[in-house]
């Protein structure tokens, strides 16, 4: 299995990469796409015994606090890492602050232009703002090598949106939120996504899934998610689709490799 989205450079887990990776390998997770969210993470080197594909980008939550030279810094980092993706980037409808929408769109546009110029696939965030994200990426879609919609959580009806219906380079990643018994729209979406474009993710150390095993760092902290919980996500999605979990694990790993081959 390949974890299609997590945050290996997150400050909360930098001190425990060895355990993070060891438990993932023991669970059958052989690699990951390691996204970043803020400039301070871009220059952190990660050395671990795992198949890691890096992704560098400014998360929409960081749009209002980026330094003036952030775009130049990002370009330099991407040039230093020719196999890296651009991500996690996008727009967000969860954290609403004054003028955040305009700032988010401006930061997203700058990063999409950079991805097009360098020929890099992108990893996109669109929580509670998916339609806005689709409109924002439409002018760039045919010029990008590939697009991964991370943590998809929209109504299955949106699969008929023109941007998705006509796109031959869009992949979809389902997170551990699908494991929640309170999930409403996500199970139906997970069952309807194109099987040849379906990926699985944990979004570790966040999005701790119901019934998962926590990566606990010390005492008195909330449980952190781990890529070792990816089999639980896989089992849940497999049940929704009516296929064996092992079969889905193999399919989604193959899909992840196909997405990464677009680099």
C-alpha positions, 0 to 999 in steps of 0.5 A: 500500500502507498499512503497518498497523503501525509505530513512527514515534516510536521513538527509534531512527529519529527522526533519519531520518524523511525517509529512512524516508518517502522510501524507503517512498514509492519502494516504493509505500507511501503511508501508515501507522498509527504506533503508540506504546508508552510515554508519552514518545512520546505528545507527540512531534510528527511532521511528514513528507510521508506519510499518517500515522494516529496511535495512542497507547497503552501497550504491555504491556511498559511495564505495570510502569513507567508513571507514576501519571498515565499514563491521564490523560496518554493521555486528554489526548493522545487528545482533542488528536488526535481522529482517533487510534487507541488502540494499541499495547495488549494482553497479551504472553507473550514477556517474563515478569516477576513479576505482569506478567500481572495488570499487563498486564491492568489496563493493557489494561482501562483503555485499552479503557475509554478507547477505548470512552468516546472511540469509538476503534478499537484496535490490539492486541498478543497475542504468545504470549498470543492466547487471553488477549487474546481473553478480555480484549477480549470484554466490550468488542468490541461497544462498540469501533468496530473492532479490529486484531490486529497481527502475528497469529501464532496457529494457524489453528484459533483463527480459530474462537474465538467472539470472532473467529467472531462479530466483525464489526469485527475486522481482522488484520495480517500482519508480515514474520515470514511471510517467514521460511523457519522460520515454521510456523503463520503461513504457514497463518494468512496463507493462511486469514485473511478476505481482506476483513479482511487488512492488511499491516505491517512493525512497523518498525524491528523485525521485519526480514524475511528478504531485506529491505533494512535501514535502517542507521543508522551502523555497528555496529548491527543492521539496522532494518526499514523500511516499504520492505520492505512489498512483500516482505511483500505478495509472500509473502502473495500467493504463499501465497494464490495471487493476484497481489501487485498485487491483494493490495496493492490489496485490503489498502490498501482494507481498511486504509481501511475499518478507518480509516473506523471512526474 
